[in-house]
Amino acid sequence: MSQELHPNGALNQANELSSMHGAELTERYNKSLLGVFGTPSRVLVRGAGCHVWDADGNRYLDLLGGIAVNTLGHANPLLTSVITSQLATLGHVSNFFSTPTQIALAEKLLEISAAPAGSKVFFTNSGTEANEAALKLTRRNVGTEQTPRTKVIALEHSFHGRTLGALSLTYKHKYREPFAPLPDNVSWIPAGDIQALREAVDETVAAVFIEPIQGEAGVRELETEYLRAAREITQAAGALLVFDEVQTGMGRTGQFFASAPVLPDVMTLAKGLGGGFPIGAMIVFGEENTSWLTPGDHGTTFGGNPVACAAGLAVIHTIENEKLLEHVRETGDWLRAALAELDGISAVRGRGLLTAFELQTAVAPKFVSAALDAGFIVNATDEHTIRLAPPLIITREQLETFLAAVPQLLTAAV
């Protein structure tokens, strides 16, 4: 086989770069990639299970999972095999056609979400695209000429994405203001306040968007009572209820969806759905809601790609067959109890393997840096808060290495 056709030949330049040290690769990154993420902390070259390695050979325990994405860890054998097999069979067909994997994943998502008859799925490539689709759908709930529905309600400290539509729902001012004017008529109300929700939702509201657990806000959970109230209030007013489960879905909290058993009109998914392969989804519940978008109203070239859908099927299969939901619940409860016993931590919260802990001093970014130097990947959501969202397969033994290191990391961060 010629060098041009050899599998490694197609990646000659990347293979050459792989022999370089991290500092040189970082320099080349800064010269060639747009700096919207700043300078990368490390250049990673491979992964296995819950660990990754950088270009200098250092190993890290991945306690962030690509921000709740790597459901099954890195280089999972089944996921790798399924993706490879599907790509070798059929890689892409456009939205003029469908594939068995696309249909099978849609049916599986309807099954595990306990969707009523007539519910449908729309596939996207990411969470922000799923929320874009949901926002477009809710724009069709226009009301009447006498009482037009022109408002959308979101929650304070919410995060729904960075594209213009999804960004219009996102609370943080520093994300939105540089790109104003955005799609308007969005109002934010305090999260978890049932009375504020009841006062905000009337016949002029088209939709309410809610994250069952606000991940970017520091893993702040909304009680089931609040979600039930949101369901009752929106139904009474004729508004659509949208649950953003981009970060919380696909087993992250110890059940497939953090909002269960409350059923919204629309649910958005991404992150953990593909186990690292890009895919998102919008599930529209009930036949009465699937008519809001009709042929030609929305589209995507890559959404529902057979390879991405095969990845989603492999993720769900593994979660079910290896009983990962039970493992996530038990491991998450144990982890939070252990964190709560450590000095220097003032609060711990979360569900399943989505956890945050607050430091008594405002040194969270320094804690992240110290943890990285010690071989742990974690994330700071603000000056006080550390977020953990490891692969769902992580073990107590692996987590114990981090717990043992926390006192030293706190000392190093001060």
Secondary structure in CASP SS format (residue, H / E / C, confidence):
PFRMAT SS
TARGET T0000
AUTHOR 0000-0000-0000
METHOD secondary structure of the structure
MODEL  1
M C 1.00
S C 1.00
Q C 1.00
E C 1.00
L C 1.00
H C 1.00
P C 1.00
N C 1.00
G H 1.00
A H 1.00
L H 1.00
N H 1.00
Q H 1.00
A H 1.00
N H 1.00
E H 1.00
L H 1.00
S H 1.00
S C 1.00
M C 1.00
H C 1.00
G H 1.00
A H 1.00
E H 1.00
L H 1.00
T H 1.00
E H 1.00
R H 1.00
Y H 1.00
N H 1.00
K H 1.00
S H 1.00
L C 1.00
L C 1.00
G H 1.00
V H 1.00
F H 1.00
G C 1.00
T C 1.00
P C 1.00
S C 1.00
R C 1.00
V C 1.00
L E 1.00
V E 1.00
R E 1.00
G E 1.00
A E 1.00
G E 1.00
C C 1.00
H E 1.00
V E 1.00
W E 1.00
D E 1.00
A C 1.00
D C 1.00
G C 1.00
N C 1.00
R E 1.00
Y E 1.00
L E 1.00
D E 1.00
L C 1.00
L C 1.00
G H 1.00
G H 1.00
I H 1.00
A H 1.00
V C 1.00
N C 1.00
T C 1.00
L C 1.00
G C 1.00
H E 1.00
A C 1.00
N C 1.00
P H 1.00
L H 1.00
L H 1.00
T H 1.00
S H 1.00
V H 1.00
I H 1.00
T H 1.00
S H 1.00
Q H 1.00
L H 1.00
A H 1.00
T H 1.00
L C 1.00
G C 1.00
H C 1.00
V C 1.00
S C 1.00
N C 1.00
F C 1.00
F C 1.00
S C 1.00
T C 1.00
P H 1.00
T H 1.00
Q H 1.00
I H 1.00
A H 1.00
L H 1.00
A H 1.00
E H 1.00
K H 1.00
L H 1.00
L H 1.00
E H 1.00
I H 1.00
S C 1.00
A C 1.00
A C 1.00
P C 1.00
A C 1.00
G C 1.00
S C 1.00
K E 1.00
V E 1.00
F E 1.00
F E 1.00
T E 1.00
N C 1.00
S C 1.00
G H 1.00
T H 1.00
E H 1.00
A H 1.00
N H 1.00
E H 1.00
A H 1.00
A H 1.00
L H 1.00
K H 1.00
L H 1.00
T H 1.00
R H 1.00
R C 1.00
N C 1.00
V C 1.00
G E 1.00
T C 1.00
E C 1.00
Q C 1.00
T C 1.00
P E 1.00
R C 1.00
T C 1.00
K E 1.00
V E 1.00
I E 1.00
A E 1.00
L E 1.00
E C 1.00
H C 1.00
S C 1.00
F C 1.00
H C 1.00
G C 1.00
R C 1.00
T C 1.00
L H 1.00
G H 1.00
A H 1.00
L H 1.00
S C 1.00
L C 1.00
T C 1.00
Y C 1.00
K C 1.00
H H 1.00
K H 1.00
Y H 1.00
R H 1.00
E H 1.00
P H 1.00
F H 1.00
A C 1.00
P C 1.00
L C 1.00
P C 1.00
D C 1.00
N C 1.00
V E 1.00
S E 1.00
W E 1.00
I E 1.00
P C 1.00
A C 1.00
G C 1.00
D C 1.00
I H 1.00
Q H 1.00
A H 1.00
L H 1.00
R H 1.00
E H 1.00
A H 1.00
V C 1.00
D C 1.00
E C 1.00
T C 1.00
V E 1.00
A E 1.00
A E 1.00
V E 1.00
F E 1.00
I E 1.00
E C 1.00
P C 1.00
I E 1.00
Q E 1.00
G C 1.00
E C 1.00
A C 1.00
G C 1.00
V C 1.00
R E 1.00
E E 1.00
L C 1.00
E C 1.00
T H 1.00
E H 1.00
Y H 1.00
L H 1.00
R H 1.00
A H 1.00
A H 1.00
R H 1.00
E H 1.00
I H 1.00
T H 1.00
Q H 1.00
A H 1.00
A H 1.00
G C 1.00
A C 1.00
L E 1.00
L E 1.00
V E 1.00
F E 1.00
D E 1.00
E C 1.00
V C 1.00
Q C 1.00
T C 1.00
G C 1.00
M C 1.00
G C 1.00
R C 1.00
T C 1.00
G C 1.00
Q C 1.00
F C 1.00
F C 1.00
A C 1.00
S C 1.00
A C 1.00
P C 1.00
V C 1.00
L C 1.00
P C 1.00
D C 1.00
V E 1.00
M E 1.00
T E 1.00
L E 1.00
A C 1.00
K H 1.00
G H 1.00
L H 1.00
G H 1.00
G C 1.00
G C 1.00
F C 1.00
P C 1.00
I C 1.00
G E 1.00
A E 1.00
M E 1.00
I E 1.00
V E 1.00
F C 1.00
G C 1.00
E H 1.00
E H 1.00
N H 1.00
T H 1.00
S C 1.00
W C 1.00
L C 1.00
T C 1.00
P C 1.00
G C 1.00
D C 1.00
H C 1.00
G C 1.00
T C 1.00
T C 1.00
F C 1.00
G C 1.00
G C 1.00
N C 1.00
P H 1.00
V H 1.00
A H 1.00
C H 1.00
A H 1.00
A H 1.00
G H 1.00
L H 1.00
A H 1.00
V H 1.00
I H 1.00
H H 1.00
T H 1.00
I H 1.00
E H 1.00
N H 1.00
E C 1.00
K C 1.00
L H 1.00
L H 1.00
E H 1.00
H H 1.00
V H 1.00
R H 1.00
E H 1.00
T H 1.00
G H 1.00
D H 1.00
W H 1.00
L H 1.00
R H 1.00
A H 1.00
A H 1.00
L H 1.00
A H 1.00
E C 1.00
L C 1.00
D C 1.00
G C 1.00
I E 1.00
S E 1.00
A E 1.00
V E 1.00
R E 1.00
G E 1.00
R E 1.00
G C 1.00
L C 1.00
L E 1.00
T E 1.00
A E 1.00
F E 1.00
E E 1.00
L E 1.00
Q C 1.00
T C 1.00
A C 1.00
V C 1.00
A H 1.00
P H 1.00
K H 1.00
F H 1.00
V H 1.00
S H 1.00
A H 1.00
A H 1.00
L H 1.00
D H 1.00
A H 1.00
G C 1.00
F E 1.00
I E 1.00
V C 1.00
N E 1.00
A E 1.00
T C 1.00
D C 1.00
E C 1.00
H C 1.00
T E 1.00
I E 1.00
R E 1.00
L E 1.00
A C 1.00
P C 1.00
P C 1.00
L C 1.00
I C 1.00
I C 1.00
T C 1.00
R H 1.00
E H 1.00
Q H 1.00
L H 1.00
E H 1.00
T H 1.00
F H 1.00
L H 1.00
A H 1.00
A H 1.00
V H 1.00
P H 1.00
Q H 1.00
L H 1.00
L H 1.00
T H 1.00
A H 1.00
A H 1.00
V C 1.00
END
